[in-house]
Amino acid sequence: MKIYGPYKDHAKPKGQNRWYLSYHAPRENADGTMVLDAAGNPLRQRHRSYYKTESAASADKDRLRDQHAAAGSGEFLFNREAASDYEAAQGIVGEKVKLVDVARF
C-alpha cells in the first residue's frame, strides 16, 4: 500500500485539521467482502486522514502501513465461510503438511 502526502488542504479554514494523507484500499461490502468489477478486479476507494500538523501526518504513515499489513488486503479470504473451510482443511492435514503440498498431490 502506498501512502501519499502529507498535503495541505488550503480550502479548510485555519484552526481545523488541514494536513492529510491519501491512500487507496479495496472497497468492501457490508459483509466484509471486496467489491469487484466485471473483470473480477477489486474496486479501490480513496481514503483521506486529516491531521492538525504536517509532522503528525508524517508520523502516522508507519501506523497506517502496519495496520494494513496486519489486516491484509482481503484478496484471499473473502468471507467467514472461506476462512472456516481453510481452518477445517488445515485441521485435517495437520500443521506439518502445507495445504499447497496437499493440493499438488
MODELLER restraints for C-alpha pairs under 7 A, 6 or more apart:
rsr = mdl.restraints
at = mdl.atoms
rsr.add(forms.Gaussian(group=physical.xy_distance, feature=features.Distance(at['CA:2:A'], at['CA:23:A']), mean=6.35, stdev=0.5))
rsr.add(forms.Gaussian(group=physical.xy_distance, feature=features.Distance(at['CA:3:A'], at['CA:21:A']), mean=6.67, stdev=0.5))
rsr.add(forms.Gaussian(group=physical.xy_distance, feature=features.Distance(at['CA:3:A'], at['CA:22:A']), mean=5.86, stdev=0.5))
rsr.add(forms.Gaussian(group=physical.xy_distance, feature=features.Distance(at['CA:3:A'], at['CA:23:A']), mean=4.85, stdev=0.5))
rsr.add(forms.Gaussian(group=physical.xy_distance, feature=features.Distance(at['CA:3:A'], at['CA:61:A']), mean=6.98, stdev=0.5))
rsr.add(forms.Gaussian(group=physical.xy_distance, feature=features.Distance(at['CA:4:A'], at['CA:21:A']), mean=5.76, stdev=0.5))
rsr.add(forms.Gaussian(group=physical.xy_distance, feature=features.Distance(at['CA:4:A'], at['CA:22:A']), mean=5.08, stdev=0.5))
rsr.add(forms.Gaussian(group=physical.xy_distance, feature=features.Distance(at['CA:4:A'], at['CA:23:A']), mean=6.17, stdev=0.5))
rsr.add(forms.Gaussian(group=physical.xy_distance, feature=features.Distance(at['CA:5:A'], at['CA:20:A']), mean=6.74, stdev=0.5))
rsr.add(forms.Gaussian(group=physical.xy_distance, feature=features.Distance(at['CA:5:A'], at['CA:21:A']), mean=4.88, stdev=0.5))
rsr.add(forms.Gaussian(group=physical.xy_distance, feature=features.Distance(at['CA:5:A'], at['CA:22:A']), mean=6.34, stdev=0.5))
rsr.add(forms.Gaussian(group=physical.xy_distance, feature=features.Distance(at['CA:6:A'], at['CA:19:A']), mean=6.18, stdev=0.5))
rsr.add(forms.Gaussian(group=physical.xy_distance, feature=features.Distance(at['CA:6:A'], at['CA:20:A']), mean=5.40, stdev=0.5))
rsr.add(forms.Gaussian(group=physical.xy_distance, feature=features.Distance(at['CA:6:A'], at['CA:21:A']), mean=5.04, stdev=0.5))
rsr.add(forms.Gaussian(group=physical.xy_distance, feature=features.Distance(at['CA:6:A'], at['CA:54:A']), mean=6.33, stdev=0.5))
rsr.add(forms.Gaussian(group=physical.xy_distance, feature=features.Distance(at['CA:6:A'], at['CA:57:A']), mean=5.99, stdev=0.5))
rsr.add(forms.Gaussian(group=physical.xy_distance, feature=features.Distance(at['CA:6:A'], at['CA:58:A']), mean=6.31, stdev=0.5))
rsr.add(forms.Gaussian(group=physical.xy_distance, feature=features.Distance(at['CA:7:A'], at['CA:19:A']), mean=5.53, stdev=0.5))
rsr.add(forms.Gaussian(group=physical.xy_distance, feature=features.Distance(at['CA:7:A'], at['CA:20:A']), mean=5.43, stdev=0.5))
rsr.add(forms.Gaussian(group=physical.xy_distance, feature=features.Distance(at['CA:7:A'], at['CA:21:A']), mean=6.60, stdev=0.5))
rsr.add(forms.Gaussian(group=physical.xy_distance, feature=features.Distance(at['CA:8:A'], at['CA:18:A']), mean=5.64, stdev=0.5))
rsr.add(forms.Gaussian(group=physical.xy_distance, feature=features.Distance(at['CA:8:A'], at['CA:19:A']), mean=4.56, stdev=0.5))
rsr.add(forms.Gaussian(group=physical.xy_distance, feature=features.Distance(at['CA:8:A'], at['CA:20:A']), mean=6.48, stdev=0.5))
rsr.add(forms.Gaussian(group=physical.xy_distance, feature=features.Distance(at['CA:9:A'], at['CA:18:A']), mean=5.15, stdev=0.5))
rsr.add(forms.Gaussian(group=physical.xy_distance, feature=features.Distance(at['CA:9:A'], at['CA:19:A']), mean=6.13, stdev=0.5))
rsr.add(forms.Gaussian(group=physical.xy_distance, feature=features.Distance(at['CA:12:A'], at['CA:18:A']), mean=6.10, stdev=0.5))
rsr.add(forms.Gaussian(group=physical.xy_distance, feature=features.Distance(at['CA:16:A'], at['CA:52:A']), mean=6.77, stdev=0.5))
rsr.add(forms.Gaussian(group=physical.xy_distance, feature=features.Distance(at['CA:17:A'], at['CA:50:A']), mean=5.67, stdev=0.5))
rsr.add(forms.Gaussian(group=physical.xy_distance, feature=features.Distance(at['CA:17:A'], at['CA:51:A']), mean=4.86, stdev=0.5))
rsr.add(forms.Gaussian(group=physical.xy_distance, feature=features.Distance(at['CA:17:A'], at['CA:52:A']), mean=4.23, stdev=0.5))
rsr.add(forms.Gaussian(group=physical.xy_distance, feature=features.Distance(at['CA:18:A'], at['CA:50:A']), mean=6.48, stdev=0.5))
rsr.add(forms.Gaussian(group=physical.xy_distance, feature=features.Distance(at['CA:18:A'], at['CA:51:A']), mean=6.35, stdev=0.5))
rsr.add(forms.Gaussian(group=physical.xy_distance, feature=features.Distance(at['CA:18:A'], at['CA:52:A']), mean=6.13, stdev=0.5))
rsr.add(forms.Gaussian(group=physical.xy_distance, feature=features.Distance(at['CA:19:A'], at['CA:50:A']), mean=5.54, stdev=0.5))
rsr.add(forms.Gaussian(group=physical.xy_distance, feature=features.Distance(at['CA:19:A'], at['CA:51:A']), mean=5.08, stdev=0.5))
rsr.add(forms.Gaussian(group=physical.xy_distance, feature=features.Distance(at['CA:19:A'], at['CA:52:A']), mean=6.23, stdev=0.5))
rsr.add(forms.Gaussian(group=physical.xy_distance, feature=features.Distance(at['CA:19:A'], at['CA:53:A']), mean=6.04, stdev=0.5))
rsr.add(forms.Gaussian(group=physical.xy_distance, feature=features.Distance(at['CA:19:A'], at['CA:54:A']), mean=5.78, stdev=0.5))
rsr.add(forms.Gaussian(group=physical.xy_distance, feature=features.Distance(at['CA:19:A'], at['CA:57:A']), mean=6.66, stdev=0.5))
rsr.add(forms.Gaussian(group=physical.xy_distance, feature=features.Distance(at['CA:20:A'], at['CA:48:A']), mean=6.14, stdev=0.5))
rsr.add(forms.Gaussian(group=physical.xy_distance, feature=features.Distance(at['CA:20:A'], at['CA:49:A']), mean=5.29, stdev=0.5))
rsr.add(forms.Gaussian(group=physical.xy_distance, feature=features.Distance(at['CA:20:A'], at['CA:50:A']), mean=4.27, stdev=0.5))
rsr.add(forms.Gaussian(group=physical.xy_distance, feature=features.Distance(at['CA:20:A'], at['CA:51:A']), mean=5.88, stdev=0.5))
rsr.add(forms.Gaussian(group=physical.xy_distance, feature=features.Distance(at['CA:20:A'], at['CA:57:A']), mean=6.40, stdev=0.5))
rsr.add(forms.Gaussian(group=physical.xy_distance, feature=features.Distance(at['CA:21:A'], at['CA:48:A']), mean=5.56, stdev=0.5))
rsr.add(forms.Gaussian(group=physical.xy_distance, feature=features.Distance(at['CA:21:A'], at['CA:49:A']), mean=5.37, stdev=0.5))
rsr.add(forms.Gaussian(group=physical.xy_distance, feature=features.Distance(at['CA:21:A'], at['CA:50:A']), mean=6.75, stdev=0.5))
rsr.add(forms.Gaussian(group=physical.xy_distance, feature=features.Distance(at['CA:21:A'], at['CA:57:A']), mean=6.57, stdev=0.5))
rsr.add(forms.Gaussian(group=physical.xy_distance, feature=features.Distance(at['CA:22:A'], at['CA:46:A']), mean=6.98, stdev=0.5))
rsr.add(forms.Gaussian(group=physical.xy_distance, feature=features.Distance(at['CA:22:A'], at['CA:47:A']), mean=5.74, stdev=0.5))
rsr.add(forms.Gaussian(group=physical.xy_distance, feature=features.Distance(at['CA:22:A'], at['CA:48:A']), mean=4.72, stdev=0.5))
rsr.add(forms.Gaussian(group=physical.xy_distance, feature=features.Distance(at['CA:22:A'], at['CA:49:A']), mean=6.81, stdev=0.5))
rsr.add(forms.Gaussian(group=physical.xy_distance, feature=features.Distance(at['CA:23:A'], at['CA:46:A']), mean=5.80, stdev=0.5))
rsr.add(forms.Gaussian(group=physical.xy_distance, feature=features.Distance(at['CA:23:A'], at['CA:47:A']), mean=5.46, stdev=0.5))
rsr.add(forms.Gaussian(group=physical.xy_distance, feature=features.Distance(at['CA:23:A'], at['CA:48:A']), mean=6.77, stdev=0.5))
rsr.add(forms.Gaussian(group=physical.xy_distance, feature=features.Distance(at['CA:24:A'], at['CA:44:A']), mean=6.00, stdev=0.5))
rsr.add(forms.Gaussian(group=physical.xy_distance, feature=features.Distance(at['CA:24:A'], at['CA:45:A']), mean=5.40, stdev=0.5))
rsr.add(forms.Gaussian(group=physical.xy_distance, feature=features.Distance(at['CA:24:A'], at['CA:46:A']), mean=4.45, stdev=0.5))
rsr.add(forms.Gaussian(group=physical.xy_distance, feature=features.Distance(at['CA:24:A'], at['CA:47:A']), mean=5.98, stdev=0.5))
rsr.add(forms.Gaussian(group=physical.xy_distance, feature=features.Distance(at['CA:25:A'], at['CA:44:A']), mean=5.36, stdev=0.5))
rsr.add(forms.Gaussian(group=physical.xy_distance, feature=features.Distance(at['CA:25:A'], at['CA:45:A']), mean=5.49, stdev=0.5))
rsr.add(forms.Gaussian(group=physical.xy_distance, feature=features.Distance(at['CA:25:A'], at['CA:46:A']), mean=6.62, stdev=0.5))
rsr.add(forms.Gaussian(group=physical.xy_distance, feature=features.Distance(at['CA:26:A'], at['CA:34:A']), mean=6.41, stdev=0.5))
rsr.add(forms.Gaussian(group=physical.xy_distance, feature=features.Distance(at['CA:26:A'], at['CA:42:A']), mean=6.09, stdev=0.5))
rsr.add(forms.Gaussian(group=physical.xy_distance, feature=features.Distance(at['CA:26:A'], at['CA:43:A']), mean=5.78, stdev=0.5))
rsr.add(forms.Gaussian(group=physical.xy_distance, feature=features.Distance(at['CA:26:A'], at['CA:44:A']), mean=4.30, stdev=0.5))
rsr.add(forms.Gaussian(group=physical.xy_distance, feature=features.Distance(at['CA:26:A'], at['CA:45:A']), mean=5.90, stdev=0.5))
rsr.add(forms.Gaussian(group=physical.xy_distance, feature=features.Distance(at['CA:27:A'], at['CA:34:A']), mean=5.81, stdev=0.5))
rsr.add(forms.Gaussian(group=physical.xy_distance, feature=features.Distance(at['CA:27:A'], at['CA:35:A']), mean=5.66, stdev=0.5))
rsr.add(forms.Gaussian(group=physical.xy_distance, feature=features.Distance(at['CA:27:A'], at['CA:43:A']), mean=5.76, stdev=0.5))
rsr.add(forms.Gaussian(group=physical.xy_distance, feature=features.Distance(at['CA:27:A'], at['CA:44:A']), mean=5.25, stdev=0.5))
rsr.add(forms.Gaussian(group=physical.xy_distance, feature=features.Distance(at['CA:27:A'], at['CA:45:A']), mean=5.32, stdev=0.5))
rsr.add(forms.Gaussian(group=physical.xy_distance, feature=features.Distance(at['CA:28:A'], at['CA:34:A']), mean=4.40, stdev=0.5))
rsr.add(forms.Gaussian(group=physical.xy_distance, feature=features.Distance(at['CA:28:A'], at['CA:35:A']), mean=5.48, stdev=0.5))
rsr.add(forms.Gaussian(group=physical.xy_distance, feature=features.Distance(at['CA:29:A'], at['CA:35:A']), mean=6.18, stdev=0.5))
rsr.add(forms.Gaussian(group=physical.xy_distance, feature=features.Distance(at['CA:32:A'], at['CA:79:A']), mean=6.73, stdev=0.5))
rsr.add(forms.Gaussian(group=physical.xy_distance, feature=features.Distance(at['CA:33:A'], at['CA:78:A']), mean=5.09, stdev=0.5))
rsr.add(forms.Gaussian(group=physical.xy_distance, feature=features.Distance(at['CA:33:A'], at['CA:79:A']), mean=5.98, stdev=0.5))
rsr.add(forms.Gaussian(group=physical.xy_distance, feature=features.Distance(at['CA:34:A'], at['CA:42:A']), mean=6.34, stdev=0.5))
rsr.add(forms.Gaussian(group=physical.xy_distance, feature=features.Distance(at['CA:34:A'], at['CA:78:A']), mean=6.95, stdev=0.5))
rsr.add(forms.Gaussian(group=physical.xy_distance, feature=features.Distance(at['CA:35:A'], at['CA:42:A']), mean=5.77, stdev=0.5))
rsr.add(forms.Gaussian(group=physical.xy_distance, feature=features.Distance(at['CA:35:A'], at['CA:43:A']), mean=5.80, stdev=0.5))
rsr.add(forms.Gaussian(group=physical.xy_distance, feature=features.Distance(at['CA:36:A'], at['CA:42:A']), mean=4.37, stdev=0.5))
rsr.add(forms.Gaussian(group=physical.xy_distance, feature=features.Distance(at['CA:36:A'], at['CA:43:A']), mean=5.58, stdev=0.5))
rsr.add(forms.Gaussian(group=physical.xy_distance, feature=features.Distance(at['CA:37:A'], at['CA:43:A']), mean=6.31, stdev=0.5))
rsr.add(forms.Gaussian(group=physical.xy_distance, feature=features.Distance(at['CA:51:A'], at['CA:57:A']), mean=5.65, stdev=0.5))
rsr.add(forms.Gaussian(group=physical.xy_distance, feature=features.Distance(at['CA:77:A'], at['CA:83:A']), mean=5.98, stdev=0.5))
rsr.add(forms.Gaussian(group=physical.xy_distance, feature=features.Distance(at['CA:90:A'], at['CA:99:A']), mean=6.90, stdev=0.5))
